[in-house]
Amino acid sequence: MIIFPSYLSSFLKSLLLTTLFGVVASAGSVVASPHQTSADNIDAGYSALKIFLEDEQYLTAIRRVKTVITFEGVSGPTGKLIDSIADFSEQALQELEALASAKPAIVFEDFDENSIGKATLDSMRYATAKEFLLDGDDFEKNLLLSQSQILRVISHLAKQLEQKESNPKRKAWLNKLAKHYEEYYRQVYARISVNA
């Protein structure tokens, strides 16, 4: 059995969440109570945003682990971009946690440890980790492609939260966050084009 460092688990969530987020959101809307409040929906959105930011902050570590495991790294410009995304995500996560206590307070939700959703996510994480870190032929391309999906999701999620947000400070922060991740998306897309 292969055991991966704990920070890989967080990063791999982001690879899977782009797929699972849509499924969970669709399933949630089907089974949601008609009395579910707007605050519950916003809390769920912020919880997803927090997971993405947590995952993105480990990009530099993932890049380095891959280099150690397979001696396959990324080019200098891609490395700088990935490190910039990781640093910005770590800062954004700290800002989100600080803004969460402002009124109305954000209540972050986690997967129940015994839920089928968590079990499925963990199973997919393991399979993706093996594929991404050990079996992948072109790590740089795969990393950039995964980022092109994740960065877009973060940007659009921030935009949707901004529309629902009533706190002016969080609203302004979400606007800047969406723009920043959209710019990262453009930079990643440019790197993909260069590598192609």
C-alpha distance (Angstrom), angle and dihedral (degrees) to the residues before:
residue distance angle dihedral
M1 . . .
I2 3.80 . .
I3 3.79 115.9 .
F4 3.79 118.2 -158.0
P5 3.82 125.8 -158.4
S6 3.81 113.4 -95.2
Y7 3.80 93.9 -109.9
L8 3.81 89.7 61.5
S9 3.77 88.8 62.1
S10 3.79 91.0 58.5
F11 3.79 94.3 46.5
L12 3.76 93.3 47.9
K13 3.78 90.2 54.7
S14 3.79 87.4 67.4
L15 3.79 91.5 53.1
L16 3.76 89.6 54.2
L17 3.76 100.2 35.5
T18 3.78 93.8 69.9
T19 3.79 85.8 66.8
L20 3.78 98.6 33.0
F21 3.80 95.6 44.6
G22 3.80 91.2 67.0
V23 3.79 92.2 45.1
V24 3.81 93.6 47.9
A25 3.80 92.0 44.9
S26 3.81 91.2 50.3
A27 3.79 92.9 45.2
G28 3.80 91.1 45.3
S29 3.79 92.1 53.8
V30 3.80 90.6 50.6
V31 3.80 96.2 49.9
A32 3.80 98.7 30.7
S33 3.75 117.5 120.0
P34 3.80 113.8 -107.6
H35 3.80 85.5 -127.6
Q36 3.80 94.3 57.2
T37 3.79 108.0 132.2
S38 3.76 128.3 -127.1
A39 3.82 87.7 -117.1
D40 3.82 89.5 60.3
N41 3.82 90.5 53.0
I42 3.80 92.0 47.4
D43 3.81 91.1 47.7
A44 3.82 90.0 51.9
G45 3.81 90.1 49.5
Y46 3.79 92.3 49.1
S47 3.80 89.9 46.9
A48 3.81 89.9 55.7
L49 3.82 90.7 46.4
K50 3.80 90.4 51.4
I51 3.83 91.3 51.9
F52 3.81 91.0 51.1
L53 3.80 92.5 49.1
E54 3.80 91.4 47.2
D55 3.78 89.8 52.5
E56 3.79 96.3 44.9
Q57 3.80 93.0 53.5
Y58 3.82 89.0 68.5
L59 3.82 96.9 57.7
T60 3.81 93.7 105.0
A61 3.81 91.2 50.8
I62 3.81 91.2 49.0
R63 3.79 91.1 50.1
R64 3.80 90.9 51.8
V65 3.81 94.9 44.8
K66 3.80 90.5 52.3
T67 3.81 89.9 51.7
V68 3.81 91.3 51.0
I69 3.81 94.4 45.9
T70 3.81 99.1 44.8
F71 3.81 105.9 9.7
E72 3.81 86.5 -122.9
G73 3.78 113.1 127.2
V74 3.77 136.2 167.5
S75 3.78 130.6 -100.9
G76 3.80 119.8 -89.1
P77 3.84 96.9 -103.9
T78 3.81 91.8 47.1
G79 3.81 90.8 47.7
K80 3.82 91.1 52.8
L81 3.80 91.7 47.9
I82 3.81 93.3 48.2
D83 3.81 91.0 47.9
S84 3.81 90.6 49.1
I85 3.82 91.2 52.1
A86 3.82 90.3 48.6
D87 3.81 93.3 49.4
F88 3.80 93.6 45.4
S89 3.81 91.2 47.9
E90 3.79 91.9 51.9
Q91 3.80 90.2 51.3
A92 3.82 91.9 45.5
L93 3.81 90.5 51.3
Q94 3.80 90.8 54.0
E95 3.81 90.3 48.4
L96 3.82 91.6 49.1
E97 3.79 91.9 50.9
A98 3.82 90.1 49.6
L99 3.83 92.4 47.8
A100 3.82 92.6 47.0
S101 3.80 93.0 78.4
A102 3.82 93.7 56.9
K103 3.80 115.3 102.7
P104 2.93 122.7 -57.5
A105 3.81 86.3 37.6
I106 3.78 120.2 -139.4
V107 3.80 117.2 -124.7
F108 3.80 109.6 -155.2
E109 3.80 114.5 -144.2
D110 3.81 126.5 -149.9
F111 3.78 133.2 -161.4
D112 3.79 111.1 -93.3
E113 3.83 106.5 -108.8
N114 3.82 91.4 -127.8
S115 3.79 98.0 43.3
I116 3.78 124.0 118.9
G117 3.82 87.8 -128.4
K118 3.81 91.7 60.5
A119 3.82 92.4 44.4
T120 3.81 90.5 50.8
L121 3.79 92.0 46.8
D122 3.81 92.0 49.5
S123 3.81 91.6 49.3
M124 3.80 92.1 48.9
R125 3.82 90.4 46.0
Y126 3.79 91.4 57.2
A127 3.80 93.4 47.9
T128 3.80 92.0 46.0
A129 3.81 92.7 46.9
K130 3.77 91.1 54.4
E131 3.79 92.2 46.6
F132 3.79 96.4 43.2
L133 3.79 99.9 42.8
L134 3.79 104.0 30.1
D135 3.79 110.7 20.3
G136 3.80 102.7 35.4
D137 3.79 116.1 112.6
D138 3.80 97.7 -160.6
F139 3.79 111.2 31.9
E140 3.81 96.0 176.9
K141 3.80 93.3 51.9
N142 3.81 92.7 44.9
L143 3.80 91.8 47.7
L144 3.80 92.0 50.0
L145 3.81 92.4 46.3
S146 3.81 91.9 50.6
Q147 3.81 89.5 48.9
S148 3.80 92.1 49.8
Q149 3.81 88.0 60.9
I150 3.79 99.0 39.8
L151 3.81 96.8 45.8
R152 3.80 90.5 52.5
V153 3.80 91.1 50.6
I154 3.82 91.9 50.6
S155 3.81 91.6 48.5
H156 3.80 94.0 49.8
L157 3.79 93.0 42.6
A158 3.81 89.9 53.5
K159 3.82 90.0 49.7
Q160 3.80 92.2 51.4
L161 3.81 91.9 47.4
E162 3.81 89.9 48.6
Q163 3.82 90.2 57.3
K164 3.82 91.4 53.2
E165 3.82 97.6 38.1
S166 3.81 117.9 108.4
N167 3.82 97.4 -177.2
P168 3.85 107.9 91.4
K169 3.83 95.0 -149.3
R170 3.81 93.2 51.3
K171 3.80 90.6 43.2
A172 3.83 91.4 55.6
W173 3.81 91.1 43.8
L174 3.81 91.8 51.5
N175 3.81 90.6 50.3
K176 3.81 91.5 53.8
L177 3.82 91.3 43.6
A178 3.81 92.4 52.9
K179 3.81 91.5 50.0
H180 3.79 92.9 46.7
Y181 3.81 94.1 51.5
E182 3.79 91.1 44.2
E183 3.83 88.0 55.5
Y184 3.80 90.1 48.8
Y185 3.81 87.7 51.1
R186 3.84 90.1 54.6
Q187 3.81 91.0 49.2
V188 3.82 92.1 48.8
Y189 3.79 90.9 47.5
A190 3.83 89.2 52.0
R191 3.83 90.0 51.4
I192 3.82 90.4 50.3
S193 3.82 89.1 52.7
V194 3.81 91.5 49.6
N195 3.82 91.9 49.1
A196 3.80 91.9 48.0
